Amino acid sequence: MSTDVALGRESAMRSGPIDDAFATLARRPDVISFAVGAPDPALLPGDLVASLTAAAIAKHGNTALQYGLTQGFPPLLEQARILLGGRGIGCSPERVHISTGGSGALHNLCMAQLYPGGVVLVETPTYGPAVKVFRSHGALVVEVASDADGMLPEALDNALAQHDPAFVYLLPTFQNPTGRTMPAVRRAQVAEVITRRGALVVEDDVYADLRYRGEPLPTMWSFAPDRTVYITSLSKTLAPALRIGIAVLPDDLLEPVLALKQGIDMQTSAFNQAIAAEFLGTEVGAAHLSVLVKSYAAKLHTVVAALDEYFPAGFTWTEPDGGMFVWVAGPTGFDADALVVPALNRGVAFLPGSAFFAAPDAPRNAIRLSFASVPEHRIEPGIELLGGLCA
């Protein structure tokens, strides 16, 4: 095993900045936290889940409490097919499976595709916990140059010529951490490179339903259906604790993925899947999503207005069309990493941008702000505190 792979696996076995943020904030409820990408606790639908649970038990009885199919609970698989169809993913039902959250889908795929020393290509920057997953399976994670529209097709082409990756990992819509969305033209260009090179792309699309303006774009899957693993989740729209992910796999991957998943957790909880099926199959789910979108859109507006008001000259930020994140970039000499502890001491938390790069020489001049879980009345005071520290 190479030194880089060994170091990567070693780092994956330690808690990361997001794990540490959750632990710190559990001890400090007074802190205004822009650190964790979680839904608003006040909007988690306890009463709705209780009614959905009662409806699921009334409809399915003890079947919802029993072992079930590794691929998924059939009523949820049917609702997933409808959800996917609304996103232009008209695949056969056999290509869909229910995973234990979006991260579970990534783990399942890595078990089937990755071997120690295998390469995964990622955007710059990218979702840090996914890098940790890849490294836990022994992967060498290689960054591909990206701009405000996402991964550069030419850079991807060069990387695929140099490496033989297990897959390319992308978050084309409302990316975590930057909030950027890859335009349709860029998606088509990236898909052309993937198809021509015979590569596999993983499209992580867990924020798709959190759109606040603009029209939905075609998925990466729609441009390269036979070369794309599509992953989405109900963690951001229903409840993270239910751990419901949905994955669409190419034909040659479904059987090995399900065989390996069976050996790990047998199945994603049939009970939780029955609740999720009720959520997707009734109008109350759409009504709850509407409340989320309205609330998060208002919070995003407050974040951007506060950044305009309180951040010093030389800082820029994204204004995403959806999702949960705003990416703030400072001047070259600004050190966001050095600001983490002073900010926490002042009562505000954030994650430095360096946590979202795979390379060890990550730039240190950026901040990721996650706004969804922050009470709206605390957003402006939190941004004011951060702006003062940045100045």
C-alpha positions as CSV (number, residue, x, y, z in Angstrom):
1,M,0.0,0.0,0.0
2,S,1.4,3.4,-1.0
3,T,2.2,6.0,1.7
4,D,-0.5,8.3,0.4
5,V,-3.2,5.6,0.6
6,A,-2.0,4.6,4.1
7,L,-2.1,8.2,5.3
8,G,-5.5,8.7,3.8
9,R,-6.9,5.6,5.5
10,E,-5.4,6.8,8.8
11,S,-7.0,10.2,8.4
12,A,-10.4,8.6,7.7
13,M,-10.2,6.8,11.0
14,R,-10.0,10.1,12.9
15,S,-12.9,12.4,13.5
16,G,-13.1,15.2,11.0
17,P,-14.0,18.9,11.3
18,I,-17.7,18.2,10.8
19,D,-17.8,15.5,13.4
20,D,-15.9,17.8,15.8
21,A,-18.4,20.6,15.1
22,F,-21.4,18.5,16.0
23,A,-19.6,17.4,19.2
24,T,-18.7,21.0,20.2
25,L,-22.1,22.4,19.5
26,A,-23.8,19.7,21.5
27,R,-21.9,21.2,24.5
28,R,-22.5,24.8,23.4
29,P,-26.1,25.4,22.5
30,D,-25.5,29.1,23.0
31,V,-23.3,29.3,19.9
32,I,-24.7,30.6,16.6
33,S,-23.6,27.8,14.4
34,F,-23.1,28.1,10.6
35,A,-20.9,25.0,10.9
36,V,-23.1,21.9,10.3
37,G,-25.2,21.2,7.2
38,A,-28.3,20.0,9.0
39,P,-32.0,20.9,8.6
40,D,-33.6,23.4,10.9
41,P,-34.5,21.5,14.2
42,A,-37.6,23.7,14.5
43,L,-38.8,22.4,11.2
44,L,-38.2,18.7,11.8
45,P,-41.8,17.4,11.5
46,G,-42.3,15.4,14.7
47,D,-46.1,15.5,14.6
48,L,-46.1,14.7,10.9
49,V,-43.8,11.7,11.4
50,A,-46.1,10.5,14.2
51,S,-49.1,10.6,11.9
52,L,-47.1,9.0,9.0
53,T,-46.0,6.2,11.4
54,A,-49.6,5.5,12.4
55,A,-50.7,5.4,8.8
56,A,-47.8,3.1,7.8
57,I,-48.6,0.6,10.5
58,A,-52.3,0.7,9.7
59,K,-51.5,0.1,6.0
60,H,-48.7,-2.5,6.3
61,G,-49.1,-4.0,9.7
62,N,-46.3,-6.1,11.1
63,T,-44.7,-6.3,7.6
64,A,-43.2,-2.9,8.4
65,L,-41.5,-4.5,11.5
66,Q,-40.1,-7.5,9.8
67,Y,-36.9,-8.2,7.8
68,G,-37.4,-7.2,4.1
69,L,-35.8,-7.1,0.7
70,T,-32.2,-5.8,0.6
71,Q,-33.2,-3.7,-2.5
72,G,-35.9,-1.9,-0.6
73,F,-39.4,-1.9,0.8
74,P,-41.6,-2.3,-2.3
75,P,-44.0,0.6,-1.5
76,L,-41.1,3.0,-1.1
77,L,-39.4,1.7,-4.3
78,E,-42.6,2.6,-6.1
79,Q,-42.6,6.1,-4.6
80,A,-38.9,6.5,-5.4
81,R,-39.7,5.6,-9.0
82,I,-42.2,8.4,-9.1
83,L,-39.8,10.9,-7.4
84,L,-37.0,10.0,-9.8
85,G,-39.4,10.3,-12.8
86,G,-40.1,13.8,-11.8
87,R,-36.4,14.5,-12.1
88,G,-36.3,13.0,-15.6
89,I,-34.8,9.7,-14.4
90,G,-37.0,7.1,-16.2
91,C,-35.0,4.0,-15.3
92,S,-36.3,0.5,-14.8
93,P,-37.3,-0.3,-11.2
94,E,-34.6,-3.0,-11.0
95,R,-31.9,-0.3,-11.1
96,V,-33.2,1.4,-7.9
97,H,-32.3,0.5,-4.4
98,I,-32.9,2.1,-0.9
99,S,-29.8,2.8,1.1
100,T,-29.1,3.8,4.6
101,G,-28.9,7.5,3.8
102,G,-26.9,9.0,1.0
103,S,-23.7,8.2,2.8
104,G,-24.8,4.5,2.9
105,A,-25.2,4.5,-0.9
106,L,-21.6,5.8,-1.2
107,H,-20.3,3.1,1.1
108,N,-22.2,0.4,-0.8
109,L,-20.7,1.7,-4.1
110,C,-17.2,1.9,-2.6
111,M,-17.4,-1.7,-1.4
112,A,-18.2,-2.8,-4.9
113,Q,-15.9,-0.5,-6.9
114,L,-12.9,0.5,-4.7
115,Y,-9.8,-1.4,-3.8
116,P,-6.8,0.0,-1.9
117,G,-4.9,2.3,-4.2
118,G,-7.9,2.9,-6.5
119,V,-8.4,6.5,-7.6
120,V,-11.5,8.7,-7.1
121,L,-11.6,12.0,-9.0
122,V,-13.4,14.9,-7.2
123,E,-14.2,18.5,-7.8
124,T,-12.2,21.4,-6.2
125,P,-13.5,21.9,-3.5
126,T,-15.7,19.0,-2.7
127,Y,-17.8,17.5,0.1
128,G,-15.3,16.6,2.9
129,P,-17.2,13.6,4.4
130,A,-17.3,11.9,1.0
131,V,-13.5,12.2,0.8
132,K,-13.4,10.5,4.2
133,V,-15.6,7.7,2.9
134,F,-13.4,7.1,-0.1
135,R,-10.2,7.1,1.9
136,S,-11.7,4.7,4.4
137,H,-11.9,2.2,1.5
138,G,-8.2,2.8,0.6
139,A,-8.8,5.3,-2.2
140,L,-6.4,7.8,-3.5
141,V,-8.5,11.0,-3.9
142,V,-7.4,13.2,-6.8
143,E,-8.7,16.8,-7.3
144,V,-9.8,18.0,-10.7
145,A,-9.7,21.7,-11.4
146,S,-13.0,23.4,-11.2
147,D,-14.5,26.9,-11.6
148,A,-17.7,28.7,-10.7
149,D,-19.6,26.3,-12.9
150,G,-18.1,23.1,-11.5
151,M,-15.6,20.6,-12.8
152,L,-13.7,21.7,-16.0
153,P,-14.3,19.2,-18.9
154,E,-10.7,19.7,-20.2
155,A,-9.2,19.0,-16.8
156,L,-11.4,16.0,-16.3
157,D,-10.3,14.7,-19.7
158,N,-6.7,15.1,-18.8
159,A,-7.2,13.4,-15.4
160,L,-9.0,10.4,-17.0
161,A,-6.1,10.1,-19.5
162,Q,-3.7,10.0,-16.6
163,H,-5.6,7.8,-14.1
164,D,-8.0,4.9,-14.4
165,P,-10.4,5.9,-11.6
166,A,-13.1,3.8,-9.9
167,F,-15.4,6.8,-10.5
168,V,-15.7,10.5,-10.7
169,Y,-17.7,12.1,-7.8
170,L,-19.8,15.2,-8.4
171,L,-22.4,17.4,-6.7
172,P,-23.8,19.3,-9.7
173,T,-26.7,20.9,-7.9
174,F,-26.3,23.4,-5.0
175,Q,-22.9,21.9,-4.2
176,N,-21.7,21.4,-0.7
177,P,-19.6,23.4,0.1
178,T,-19.8,26.2,-2.4
179,G,-23.6,26.3,-3.3
180,R,-22.7,26.4,-7.0
181,T,-24.8,24.7,-9.6
182,M,-23.3,23.2,-12.8
183,P,-25.1,24.7,-15.9
184,A,-26.8,22.3,-18.3
185,V,-24.1,23.0,-21.0
186,R,-21.3,22.1,-18.6
187,R,-23.2,18.9,-17.5
188,A,-23.4,17.8,-21.2
189,Q,-19.7,18.5,-21.7
190,V,-18.7,16.6,-18.6
191,A,-21.0,13.7,-19.6
192,E,-19.4,13.6,-23.0
193,V,-16.0,13.2,-21.5
194,I,-17.2,10.5,-19.1
195,T,-18.9,8.5,-21.9
196,R,-16.0,8.9,-24.4
197,R,-13.5,7.7,-21.7
198,G,-15.7,4.9,-20.5
199,A,-15.6,6.2,-17.0
200,L,-18.3,6.1,-14.2
201,V,-19.7,9.2,-12.5
202,V,-21.4,9.5,-9.2
203,E,-24.0,12.2,-9.1
204,D,-24.8,13.2,-5.5
205,D,-28.1,15.1,-5.7
206,V,-29.3,15.3,-2.1
207,Y,-30.2,19.0,-2.2
208,A,-32.3,18.9,-5.4
209,D,-35.7,19.7,-3.8
210,L,-34.3,22.7,-1.9
211,R,-34.6,25.1,-4.9
212,Y,-35.5,28.8,-4.1
213,R,-35.3,30.3,-7.6
214,G,-34.8,29.3,-11.2
215,E,-35.9,26.1,-13.0
216,P,-34.6,22.6,-12.3
217,L,-31.8,21.5,-14.6
218,P,-31.5,18.1,-16.3
219,T,-29.6,15.6,-14.1
220,M,-26.1,14.3,-15.1
221,W,-27.9,10.9,-15.3
222,S,-30.0,12.2,-18.2
223,F,-26.9,12.9,-20.2
224,A,-25.1,9.6,-19.4
225,P,-27.6,7.1,-18.0
226,D,-25.5,4.0,-18.4
227,R,-22.4,5.7,-16.9
228,T,-24.0,7.4,-13.9
229,V,-24.7,6.3,-10.3
230,Y,-27.4,8.7,-9.1
231,I,-27.8,9.3,-5.3
232,T,-30.4,11.3,-3.5
233,S,-31.9,11.3,0.0
234,L,-34.8,12.3,2.2
235,S,-32.5,13.5,5.0
236,K,-32.8,17.2,4.0
237,T,-36.5,17.1,3.3
238,L,-38.0,14.7,5.8
239,A,-35.7,13.7,8.7
240,P,-32.0,12.8,8.8
241,A,-32.6,10.3,11.6
242,L,-34.7,8.1,9.3
243,R,-31.6,7.5,7.1
244,I,-33.4,7.0,3.8
245,G,-31.3,7.3,0.7
246,I,-32.2,6.4,-2.9
247,A,-29.7,5.2,-5.5
248,V,-29.9,4.4,-9.2
249,L,-27.2,2.1,-10.4
250,P,-26.0,0.8,-13.8
251,D,-27.2,-2.7,-14.5
252,D,-23.7,-4.3,-13.9
253,L,-23.4,-2.7,-10.4
254,L,-26.8,-3.5,-8.8
255,E,-26.1,-7.1,-8.0
256,P,-22.7,-6.7,-6.4
257,V,-23.8,-3.6,-4.5
258,L,-26.9,-5.4,-3.0
259,A,-24.9,-8.6,-2.2
260,L,-22.4,-6.5,-0.2
261,K,-25.1,-4.4,1.4
262,Q,-26.8,-7.5,2.6
263,G,-23.6,-8.5,4.4
264,I,-23.3,-5.1,6.1
265,D,-26.8,-4.2,7.3
266,M,-29.1,-6.7,5.5
267,Q,-31.5,-3.9,4.6
268,T,-32.3,-0.3,5.4
269,S,-35.0,-0.3,8.2
270,A,-38.3,-1.4,6.7
271,F,-40.1,0.5,9.4
272,N,-38.4,3.8,8.4
273,Q,-39.0,3.0,4.7
274,A,-42.7,2.5,5.4
275,I,-42.8,6.0,7.0
276,A,-40.9,7.5,4.0
277,A,-43.3,5.8,1.6
278,E,-46.2,7.5,3.3
279,F,-44.4,10.9,3.2
280,L,-43.7,10.7,-0.6
281,G,-47.1,9.2,-1.4
282,T,-49.3,11.9,0.2
283,E,-49.9,15.6,-0.2
284,V,-48.6,16.3,3.3
285,G,-45.1,15.6,2.1
286,A,-45.3,18.3,-0.6
287,A,-46.8,20.7,1.9
288,H,-43.9,20.2,4.3
289,L,-41.4,20.7,1.5
290,S,-43.1,23.9,0.6
291,V,-42.6,25.2,4.2
292,L,-38.9,24.2,4.1
293,V,-38.3,26.0,0.8
294,K,-40.0,29.2,2.0
295,S,-38.1,29.2,5.3
296,Y,-34.7,28.4,3.9
297,A,-35.1,30.9,1.0
298,A,-35.8,33.6,3.6
299,K,-32.7,32.6,5.6
300,L,-30.5,32.7,2.5
301,H,-31.8,36.2,1.7
302,T,-30.9,37.3,5.3
303,V,-27.4,35.8,5.0
304,V,-26.6,37.6,1.8
305,A,-28.0,40.9,3.1
306,A,-25.9,40.5,6.3
307,L,-22.7,39.7,4.3
308,D,-23.3,42.9,2.2
309,E,-23.7,44.9,5.4
310,Y,-21.0,43.5,7.7
311,F,-18.2,41.9,5.7
312,P,-15.1,44.0,4.8
313,A,-14.0,44.8,1.3
314,G,-12.0,42.1,-0.4
315,F,-14.4,39.3,0.5
316,T,-16.7,37.7,-2.1
317,W,-19.5,35.1,-1.7
318,T,-21.8,32.9,-3.7
319,E,-25.5,33.5,-4.0
320,P,-26.9,30.0,-4.7
321,D,-30.2,29.2,-6.2
322,G,-30.9,26.6,-3.5
323,G,-29.4,24.2,-1.0
324,M,-27.9,25.1,2.4
325,F,-24.5,26.7,1.8
326,V,-22.8,30.0,1.0
327,W,-19.1,30.1,0.2
328,V,-17.2,33.1,1.4
329,A,-13.7,33.7,-0.1
330,G,-11.4,36.2,1.5
331,P,-8.2,37.9,0.2
332,T,-5.2,35.6,-0.4
333,G,-3.6,36.5,2.9
334,F,-6.8,35.8,5.0
335,D,-6.5,32.7,7.2
336,A,-10.0,31.3,8.0
337,D,-8.4,28.3,9.9
338,A,-6.8,30.7,12.4
339,L,-10.2,32.3,13.0
340,V,-12.1,29.1,14.0
341,V,-11.2,29.2,17.8
342,P,-11.5,33.0,18.2
343,A,-14.9,32.9,16.5
344,L,-16.1,30.1,18.8
345,N,-14.9,32.0,21.8
346,R,-17.1,34.9,20.6
347,G,-20.1,32.6,20.2
348,V,-20.2,31.9,16.5
349,A,-19.1,28.7,14.6
350,F,-18.2,28.0,11.0
351,L,-16.1,25.5,9.0
352,P,-13.0,26.8,7.2
353,G,-12.9,26.1,3.4
354,S,-9.8,24.0,3.8
355,A,-11.9,21.2,5.2
356,F,-13.4,20.7,1.7
357,F,-10.2,20.0,-0.3
358,A,-8.6,16.6,-0.8
359,A,-5.1,18.0,-1.4
360,P,-2.9,18.7,1.7
361,D,-2.0,22.2,0.6
362,A,-5.6,23.4,0.6
363,P,-6.1,27.2,0.5
364,R,-7.0,28.7,3.8
365,N,-8.8,31.8,2.8
366,A,-12.5,30.6,2.5
367,I,-15.4,30.0,4.9
368,R,-18.4,27.7,4.4
369,L,-21.6,29.1,5.9
370,S,-24.4,26.6,6.4
371,F,-27.5,28.6,7.1
372,A,-30.5,26.1,7.2
373,S,-30.3,25.2,10.9
374,V,-29.7,28.7,12.2
375,P,-32.8,30.5,13.6
376,E,-33.5,33.4,11.3
377,H,-33.3,36.0,14.1
378,R,-29.7,34.9,14.9
379,I,-28.3,35.0,11.4
380,E,-27.6,38.7,11.2
381,P,-25.9,38.9,14.7
382,G,-23.8,35.9,13.7
383,I,-22.7,37.3,10.4
384,E,-22.0,40.7,12.2
385,L,-19.7,38.9,14.6
386,L,-17.9,37.0,11.8
387,G,-17.5,40.1,9.7
388,G,-15.9,42.0,12.6
389,L,-13.4,39.1,13.2
390,C,-12.6,39.0,9.5
391,A,-12.0,42.7,9.4
